[in-house]
Amino acid sequence: MTEARAELVINGFWPMVKAAILVSIPLAIASFFIGMVIALAVALVRISTSTSIFHRLLLLFVKFYISIIRGTPMLVQISIVFYGLPAIGVFIDPIPAAIIGFSLNIGAYGSETIRAAILSVPKGQWEAGYSIGMSYIQTFRRIIAPQAFRVAVPPLSNTFISLFKDTSLASVVTVTEMFRVAQQVANMSYDFLPVYIEAAFIYWCYCWVLFLLQARLEKRFNRFVAR
């Protein structure tokens, strides 16, 4: 590596780490939690046994929503929110636009994970709750949700890790997250390879920490259930 490249890599390290801490991680966290709220609502609609007209229409809507999100790239979804909506008079700032795009995407994919986790709990657990006088909400909150959450932790943890990496797509809507900073650093010298390798290394380091946290969380839940 030449002296110029070494200086480029050194000078670009802290700005990228700072952008990850201040933008990429908060963006991933905010999008994930909003997406989980959407995912839980969608999953509950899908597992509900109600036969009312309102529920049938709502079920059609959530199925259409899942189909659209799963059938289109996340990049297209974010671009529609930021670049497409202004055509109908809706203007959204870059960071909120990215959060909306990511949250809608996570909501669709996460709903399938949550639905599968809830359905994995034996029906006898529902009946046990009803037999001691619990309502549907109480049974779900006190009996079903804790068991389903344990099952959902591994796939949802992987979803969050993937989301953190996907925050790089926010650079398309001018969010100055880690990868956009890497682009800016590389554009100053037009020497892209070392900067992008450095960015990949930083992403890997953050994901490695997340992998460790995921393993610890799973181990803790397994111990809790074992008791």
C-alpha positions as CSV (number, residue, x, y, z in Angstrom):
1,M,0.0,0.0,0.0
2,T,1.3,3.4,-0.9
3,E,1.7,6.3,1.5
4,A,-1.2,8.1,-0.1
5,R,-3.5,5.2,0.2
6,A,-2.5,4.6,3.8
7,E,-3.3,8.2,4.6
8,L,-6.6,7.9,2.9
9,V,-7.6,4.9,4.9
10,I,-6.5,6.4,8.2
11,N,-8.3,9.7,7.5
12,G,-11.5,7.9,6.5
13,F,-11.7,5.5,9.4
14,W,-13.1,7.8,12.2
15,P,-15.6,9.6,9.9
16,M,-17.0,6.2,8.9
17,V,-17.1,4.9,12.4
18,K,-18.8,8.1,13.6
19,A,-21.4,7.9,10.9
20,A,-22.2,4.3,11.9
21,I,-22.6,5.3,15.5
22,L,-24.6,8.5,14.9
23,V,-26.7,7.5,11.9
24,S,-26.5,3.9,10.7
25,I,-27.1,2.2,14.1
26,P,-29.9,4.6,15.2
27,L,-31.5,4.3,11.8
28,A,-31.5,0.5,12.1
29,I,-32.8,0.5,15.7
30,A,-35.7,3.0,14.9
31,S,-36.7,1.1,11.7
32,F,-36.5,-2.2,13.5
33,F,-38.8,-1.3,16.4
34,I,-41.3,0.5,14.1
35,G,-41.2,-2.5,11.8
36,M,-41.8,-4.9,14.7
37,V,-44.9,-3.0,15.7
38,I,-46.2,-3.3,12.1
39,A,-45.1,-7.0,12.0
40,L,-47.0,-7.8,15.2
41,A,-50.1,-6.1,14.0
42,V,-50.0,-7.9,10.7
43,A,-49.3,-11.2,12.3
44,L,-52.2,-10.9,14.7
45,V,-54.5,-10.0,11.8
46,R,-53.4,-13.1,9.9
47,I,-53.8,-15.6,12.8
48,S,-57.1,-14.1,14.0
49,T,-60.1,-16.5,13.6
50,S,-62.7,-13.7,13.2
51,T,-65.0,-14.0,10.2
52,S,-66.3,-10.5,10.1
53,I,-66.4,-8.5,6.8
54,F,-64.0,-5.9,8.3
55,H,-61.5,-8.7,9.2
56,R,-61.7,-10.2,5.8
57,L,-61.0,-6.8,4.1
58,L,-58.1,-6.2,6.6
59,L,-56.7,-9.7,5.8
60,L,-56.8,-9.0,2.1
61,F,-55.0,-5.7,2.7
62,V,-52.2,-7.2,4.8
63,K,-51.7,-10.0,2.3
64,F,-51.5,-7.5,-0.5
65,Y,-49.0,-5.4,1.6
66,I,-46.8,-8.5,2.3
67,S,-46.9,-9.5,-1.4
68,I,-45.9,-6.0,-2.6
69,I,-43.0,-5.7,-0.1
70,R,-41.7,-9.2,-0.6
71,G,-42.0,-8.9,-4.4
72,T,-40.1,-5.6,-4.8
73,P,-36.5,-4.6,-3.9
74,M,-36.0,-2.5,-0.8
75,L,-34.0,0.0,-2.9
76,V,-37.1,0.6,-5.0
77,Q,-39.3,0.9,-2.0
78,I,-37.1,3.6,-0.4
79,S,-36.8,5.4,-3.7
80,I,-40.6,5.5,-4.1
81,V,-41.0,7.0,-0.6
82,F,-38.3,9.7,-1.1
83,Y,-38.4,10.4,-4.9
84,G,-41.8,9.2,-5.9
85,L,-44.2,10.7,-3.3
86,P,-43.2,14.3,-4.1
87,A,-45.0,13.7,-7.4
88,I,-48.3,13.7,-5.5
89,G,-47.3,16.5,-3.2
90,V,-45.9,14.4,-0.3
91,F,-42.4,15.6,0.7
92,I,-40.4,13.6,3.3
93,D,-36.9,14.4,4.6
94,P,-34.2,11.8,3.9
95,I,-33.9,10.1,7.3
96,P,-37.7,9.8,7.9
97,A,-38.1,8.5,4.3
98,A,-35.4,5.9,5.0
99,I,-37.1,4.9,8.2
100,I,-40.5,4.5,6.5
101,G,-39.0,2.4,3.8
102,F,-37.0,0.2,6.1
103,S,-39.9,-0.2,8.6
104,L,-42.4,-1.2,5.9
105,N,-40.0,-3.8,4.7
106,I,-39.2,-5.2,8.1
107,G,-42.9,-5.2,9.0
108,A,-43.7,-7.5,6.1
109,Y,-40.9,-9.9,6.6
110,G,-41.0,-9.8,10.3
111,S,-44.8,-10.6,10.3
112,E,-44.1,-14.0,8.8
113,T,-41.5,-14.7,11.5
114,I,-43.8,-13.6,14.3
115,R,-46.8,-15.5,12.8
116,A,-44.8,-18.7,12.6
117,A,-43.6,-18.2,16.2
118,I,-47.1,-17.7,17.6
119,L,-48.4,-20.7,15.7
120,S,-45.6,-22.8,17.1
121,V,-47.1,-22.5,20.6
122,P,-49.4,-25.5,21.2
123,K,-53.1,-24.6,21.0
124,G,-53.5,-26.2,24.5
125,Q,-51.7,-23.1,25.9
126,W,-54.6,-20.9,24.6
127,E,-57.1,-23.3,26.1
128,A,-55.3,-23.3,29.4
129,G,-55.5,-19.5,29.6
130,Y,-59.2,-19.5,28.8
131,S,-59.8,-22.2,31.4
132,I,-58.6,-20.0,34.2
133,G,-60.7,-17.0,33.1
134,M,-58.2,-15.1,31.0
135,S,-59.3,-13.1,28.0
136,Y,-57.8,-13.3,24.6
137,I,-55.4,-10.4,25.2
138,Q,-54.4,-11.6,28.7
139,T,-53.7,-15.1,27.3
140,F,-51.7,-13.8,24.5
141,R,-49.7,-11.4,26.7
142,R,-49.0,-13.6,29.6
143,I,-48.8,-17.1,28.1
144,I,-48.4,-17.1,24.3
145,A,-46.2,-14.0,23.7
146,P,-43.3,-15.1,26.0
147,Q,-43.1,-18.5,24.4
148,A,-43.4,-17.1,20.9
149,F,-40.8,-14.5,21.6
150,R,-38.2,-17.1,22.5
151,V,-38.8,-18.9,19.2
152,A,-38.7,-15.6,17.2
153,V,-35.5,-14.3,18.8
154,P,-32.9,-16.0,16.5
155,P,-34.6,-15.1,13.1
156,L,-35.5,-11.6,14.3
157,S,-31.9,-11.1,15.5
158,N,-30.7,-12.1,12.0
159,T,-33.3,-9.6,10.6
160,F,-31.8,-6.8,12.6
161,I,-28.3,-7.6,11.6
162,S,-29.4,-7.7,7.9
163,L,-31.1,-4.4,8.4
164,F,-28.0,-2.8,9.8
165,K,-26.2,-3.7,6.6
166,D,-29.1,-2.6,4.5
167,T,-28.9,0.9,6.0
168,S,-26.2,1.5,3.3
169,L,-29.2,1.8,0.9
170,A,-30.1,5.0,2.7
171,S,-27.2,6.6,0.8
172,V,-29.4,6.6,-2.3
173,V,-31.8,9.0,-0.6
174,T,-28.9,11.3,0.5
175,V,-28.7,10.1,4.1
176,T,-25.2,10.6,5.3
177,E,-24.8,7.1,6.9
178,M,-21.6,5.1,6.9
179,F,-21.4,4.0,3.3
180,R,-22.2,7.5,2.0
181,V,-19.3,8.8,4.1
182,A,-17.2,6.1,2.5
183,Q,-18.3,7.3,-0.9
184,Q,-17.4,10.9,-0.1
185,V,-14.0,9.9,1.2
186,A,-13.3,7.8,-1.9
187,N,-14.6,10.5,-4.3
188,M,-11.9,13.0,-3.0
189,S,-9.2,10.8,-4.4
190,Y,-11.0,8.6,-6.8
191,D,-9.3,5.6,-5.1
192,F,-12.3,3.5,-4.2
193,L,-10.9,0.1,-3.5
194,P,-9.1,0.7,-0.2
195,V,-11.9,2.9,1.2
196,Y,-14.6,0.4,0.3
197,I,-12.6,-2.5,1.7
198,E,-12.2,-0.4,4.9
199,A,-16.0,0.2,4.9
200,A,-16.6,-3.5,4.5
201,F,-14.3,-4.2,7.4
202,I,-16.1,-1.7,9.7
203,Y,-19.5,-3.3,8.8
204,W,-18.1,-6.7,9.6
205,C,-16.8,-5.5,13.0
206,Y,-20.2,-4.1,13.9
207,C,-22.0,-7.2,12.7
208,W,-19.5,-9.4,14.7
209,V,-20.5,-7.5,17.9
210,L,-24.2,-8.0,17.0
211,F,-23.5,-11.8,16.4
212,L,-22.1,-12.0,20.0
213,L,-25.1,-10.1,21.4
214,Q,-27.4,-12.4,19.5
215,A,-25.7,-15.5,20.9
216,R,-25.9,-14.1,24.4
217,L,-29.5,-13.2,24.1
218,E,-30.4,-16.7,22.8
219,K,-28.5,-18.3,25.6
220,R,-30.2,-16.2,28.2
221,F,-33.7,-17.1,26.9
222,N,-32.8,-20.8,26.8
223,R,-31.8,-20.6,30.4
224,F,-35.0,-18.8,31.3
225,V,-37.1,-21.5,29.6
226,A,-35.1,-24.3,31.2
227,R,-36.1,-23.0,34.6
